[in-house]
Amino acid sequence: VDDPRNTDNAWMETTARVFLIDDDLAAQLVLQGGSDASAARWLDLDASVLAEGVETLYADHRKFARMALHIVDPDALREVDANAHVQSMMRKRPTAGAM
């Protein structure tokens, strides 16, 4: 895992798994942070989380979430990427009077 805490002599290792659960079960699960996180919560896998340049997730977690979404719903991942592209183009568009 590409993690800023990695050194030549010590590094982080991660195992990512995909579990499909419904909203009712998700509401019953108690999430809590561990030794490496102060808190834990559910996130919707959408452009606000998965788009490049968004600093919602730590280290390579965005890559793992994108891989999971690709397994579960490749069309949704293409939609996330398309929306991110449109938003990127909108930011690059010159504003009125900027010429």
C-alpha atoms as an extended CHARMM CRD file, in Angstrom:
* protein
*
        99  EXT
         1         1  VAL       CA              0.0000000000        0.0000000000        0.0000000000  PROA      1               0.0000000000
         2         2  ASP       CA              1.3200000000        3.4570000000       -0.8610000000  PROA      2               0.0000000000
         3         3  ASP       CA              1.2270000000        5.0670000000        2.5870000000  PROA      3               0.0000000000
         4         4  PRO       CA              3.1600000000        8.1030000000        3.8160000000  PROA      4               0.0000000000
         5         5  ARG       CA              4.0780000000        6.1750000000        6.9920000000  PROA      5               0.0000000000
         6         6  ASN       CA              6.0690000000        3.6090000000        4.9800000000  PROA      6               0.0000000000
         7         7  THR       CA              9.8290000000        3.5230000000        5.4760000000  PROA      7               0.0000000000
         8         8  ASP       CA             12.6250000000        1.3770000000        4.0440000000  PROA      8               0.0000000000
         9         9  ASN       CA             12.3540000000       -0.9300000000        7.0580000000  PROA      9               0.0000000000
        10        10  ALA       CA              8.6150000000       -0.8690000000        7.8370000000  PROA      10              0.0000000000
        11        11  TRP       CA              5.5050000000       -0.5460000000        5.7110000000  PROA      11              0.0000000000
        12        12  MET       CA              1.7460000000       -0.8810000000        5.7910000000  PROA      12              0.0000000000
        13        13  GLU       CA              0.0060000000       -3.9390000000        4.4010000000  PROA      13              0.0000000000
        14        14  THR       CA             -3.6920000000       -4.0010000000        3.6180000000  PROA      14              0.0000000000
        15        15  THR       CA             -6.2290000000       -6.6560000000        2.7290000000  PROA      15              0.0000000000
        16        16  ALA       CA             -9.3290000000       -5.3100000000        1.0110000000  PROA      16              0.0000000000
        17        17  ARG       CA            -12.5680000000       -7.2890000000        0.8030000000  PROA      17              0.0000000000
        18        18  VAL       CA            -15.9570000000       -6.5680000000       -0.7390000000  PROA      18              0.0000000000
        19        19  PHE       CA            -19.1130000000       -7.4700000000        1.1870000000  PROA      19              0.0000000000
        20        20  LEU       CA            -22.5510000000       -6.6460000000       -0.1700000000  PROA      20              0.0000000000
        21        21  ILE       CA            -25.0210000000       -5.8050000000        2.5930000000  PROA      21              0.0000000000
        22        22  ASP       CA            -28.3870000000       -4.0780000000        2.5550000000  PROA      22              0.0000000000
        23        23  ASP       CA            -29.1880000000       -0.7790000000        4.2740000000  PROA      23              0.0000000000
        24        24  ASP       CA            -31.0060000000       -2.4670000000        7.1660000000  PROA      24              0.0000000000
        25        25  LEU       CA            -27.9580000000       -4.5550000000        8.0980000000  PROA      25              0.0000000000
        26        26  ALA       CA            -25.6300000000       -1.5800000000        7.6110000000  PROA      26              0.0000000000
        27        27  ALA       CA            -27.7220000000        0.4170000000       10.0940000000  PROA      27              0.0000000000
        28        28  GLN       CA            -27.3240000000       -2.3550000000       12.6840000000  PROA      28              0.0000000000
        29        29  LEU       CA            -23.5270000000       -2.5840000000       12.4060000000  PROA      29              0.0000000000
        30        30  VAL       CA            -21.5900000000       -0.5260000000       14.9270000000  PROA      30              0.0000000000
        31        31  LEU       CA            -18.5590000000        1.0870000000       13.2960000000  PROA      31              0.0000000000
        32        32  GLN       CA            -15.6910000000        2.3990000000       15.3770000000  PROA      32              0.0000000000
        33        33  GLY       CA            -12.2010000000        3.6440000000       14.7200000000  PROA      33              0.0000000000
        34        34  GLY       CA             -9.2250000000        1.5270000000       15.6380000000  PROA      34              0.0000000000
        35        35  SER       CA             -5.5790000000        2.2130000000       16.3300000000  PROA      35              0.0000000000
        36        36  ASP       CA             -5.1240000000        3.8480000000       12.9300000000  PROA      36              0.0000000000
        37        37  ALA       CA             -8.3440000000        5.8870000000       12.7120000000  PROA      37              0.0000000000
        38        38  SER       CA            -10.1770000000        8.0960000000       15.1760000000  PROA      38              0.0000000000
        39        39  ALA       CA            -13.5720000000        7.2720000000       13.6380000000  PROA      39              0.0000000000
        40        40  ALA       CA            -15.2790000000        5.0610000000       11.0690000000  PROA      40              0.0000000000
        41        41  ARG       CA            -18.4300000000        5.6150000000        8.9860000000  PROA      41              0.0000000000
        42        42  TRP       CA            -20.2350000000        4.4250000000        5.8870000000  PROA      42              0.0000000000
        43        43  LEU       CA            -19.6480000000        6.3970000000        2.6810000000  PROA      43              0.0000000000
        44        44  ASP       CA            -21.5700000000        6.3430000000       -0.5850000000  PROA      44              0.0000000000
        45        45  LEU       CA            -19.2110000000        5.3900000000       -3.4070000000  PROA      45              0.0000000000
        46        46  ASP       CA            -19.8570000000        8.3580000000       -5.6630000000  PROA      46              0.0000000000
        47        47  ALA       CA            -17.8510000000       11.1150000000       -7.3180000000  PROA      47              0.0000000000
        48        48  SER       CA            -17.6140000000       13.0840000000       -4.0630000000  PROA      48              0.0000000000
        49        49  VAL       CA            -15.5440000000       10.2220000000       -2.6280000000  PROA      49              0.0000000000
        50        50  LEU       CA            -13.9390000000        8.5700000000       -5.6570000000  PROA      50              0.0000000000
        51        51  ALA       CA            -12.9150000000       11.4650000000       -7.9040000000  PROA      51              0.0000000000
        52        52  GLU       CA             -9.2080000000       12.1790000000       -8.2220000000  PROA      52              0.0000000000
        53        53  GLY       CA             -8.0950000000       15.1330000000       -6.1380000000  PROA      53              0.0000000000
        54        54  VAL       CA            -10.7880000000       14.6340000000       -3.4950000000  PROA      54              0.0000000000
        55        55  GLU       CA             -9.0950000000       14.1420000000       -0.1230000000  PROA      55              0.0000000000
        56        56  THR       CA            -11.8790000000       12.1380000000        1.5580000000  PROA      56              0.0000000000
        57        57  LEU       CA            -10.0070000000        8.8430000000        1.7780000000  PROA      57              0.0000000000
        58        58  TYR       CA             -6.5700000000        8.0770000000        3.2000000000  PROA      58              0.0000000000
        59        59  ALA       CA             -3.6040000000        6.7810000000        1.2030000000  PROA      59              0.0000000000
        60        60  ASP       CA             -4.6290000000        4.0830000000       -1.3250000000  PROA      60              0.0000000000
        61        61  HSD       CA             -8.1520000000        3.6390000000        0.0660000000  PROA      61              0.0000000000
        62        62  ARG       CA             -9.6340000000        5.4100000000       -2.9870000000  PROA      62              0.0000000000
        63        63  LYS       CA             -7.9760000000        2.8220000000       -5.2310000000  PROA      63              0.0000000000
        64        64  PHE       CA             -9.4870000000       -0.0220000000       -3.1710000000  PROA      64              0.0000000000
        65        65  ALA       CA            -12.9500000000        1.5720000000       -3.2280000000  PROA      65              0.0000000000
        66        66  ARG       CA            -12.7480000000        2.0340000000       -7.0160000000  PROA      66              0.0000000000
        67        67  MET       CA            -11.7350000000       -1.6250000000       -7.4210000000  PROA      67              0.0000000000
        68        68  ALA       CA            -14.7030000000       -2.6990000000       -5.2690000000  PROA      68              0.0000000000
        69        69  LEU       CA            -17.1430000000       -0.5630000000       -7.2540000000  PROA      69              0.0000000000
        70        70  HSD       CA            -15.7440000000       -1.9800000000      -10.4950000000  PROA      70              0.0000000000
        71        71  ILE       CA            -16.5140000000       -5.5060000000       -9.2270000000  PROA      71              0.0000000000
        72        72  VAL       CA            -19.9980000000       -4.6440000000       -7.9560000000  PROA      72              0.0000000000
        73        73  ASP       CA            -21.2010000000       -2.1600000000      -10.5820000000  PROA      73              0.0000000000
        74        74  PRO       CA            -18.8390000000       -1.2470000000      -13.4540000000  PROA      74              0.0000000000
        75        75  ASP       CA            -21.4810000000        1.0580000000      -14.9800000000  PROA      75              0.0000000000
        76        76  ALA       CA            -21.5920000000        3.1040000000      -11.7700000000  PROA      76              0.0000000000
        77        77  LEU       CA            -17.8050000000        3.5220000000      -11.8720000000  PROA      77              0.0000000000
        78        78  ARG       CA            -17.9830000000        4.7390000000      -15.4860000000  PROA      78              0.0000000000
        79        79  GLU       CA            -20.6710000000        7.2200000000      -14.4020000000  PROA      79              0.0000000000
        80        80  VAL       CA            -18.5000000000        8.4420000000      -11.5130000000  PROA      80              0.0000000000
        81        81  ASP       CA            -15.5900000000        8.9630000000      -13.9160000000  PROA      81              0.0000000000
        82        82  ALA       CA            -17.7870000000       10.7280000000      -16.4830000000  PROA      82              0.0000000000
        83        83  ASN       CA            -19.2050000000       13.0710000000      -13.8260000000  PROA      83              0.0000000000
        84        84  ALA       CA            -15.7140000000       13.8160000000      -12.5120000000  PROA      84              0.0000000000
        85        85  HSD       CA            -14.5740000000       14.6350000000      -16.0540000000  PROA      85              0.0000000000
        86        86  VAL       CA            -17.4810000000       17.0510000000      -16.5760000000  PROA      86              0.0000000000
        87        87  GLN       CA            -16.7710000000       18.7500000000      -13.2330000000  PROA      87              0.0000000000
        88        88  SER       CA            -13.0990000000       19.0610000000      -14.1590000000  PROA      88              0.0000000000
        89        89  MET       CA            -13.9830000000       20.6550000000      -17.5000000000  PROA      89              0.0000000000
        90        90  MET       CA            -16.3730000000       23.0850000000      -15.7810000000  PROA      90              0.0000000000
        91        91  ARG       CA            -13.5870000000       24.2290000000      -13.4430000000  PROA      91              0.0000000000
        92        92  LYS       CA            -11.2930000000       24.8810000000      -16.4360000000  PROA      92              0.0000000000
        93        93  ARG       CA            -13.9330000000       26.8850000000      -18.3260000000  PROA      93              0.0000000000
        94        94  PRO       CA            -13.1510000000       30.6140000000      -18.4420000000  PROA      94              0.0000000000
        95        95  THR       CA            -15.6170000000       32.7740000000      -16.5580000000  PROA      95              0.0000000000
        96        96  ALA       CA            -17.4610000000       35.6860000000      -18.1710000000  PROA      96              0.0000000000
        97        97  GLY       CA            -15.2250000000       38.7430000000      -18.4640000000  PROA      97              0.0000000000
        98        98  ALA       CA            -12.0410000000       36.7430000000      -17.9340000000  PROA      98              0.0000000000
        99        99  MET       CA            -10.8350000000       37.2730000000      -21.5050000000  PROA      99              0.0000000000
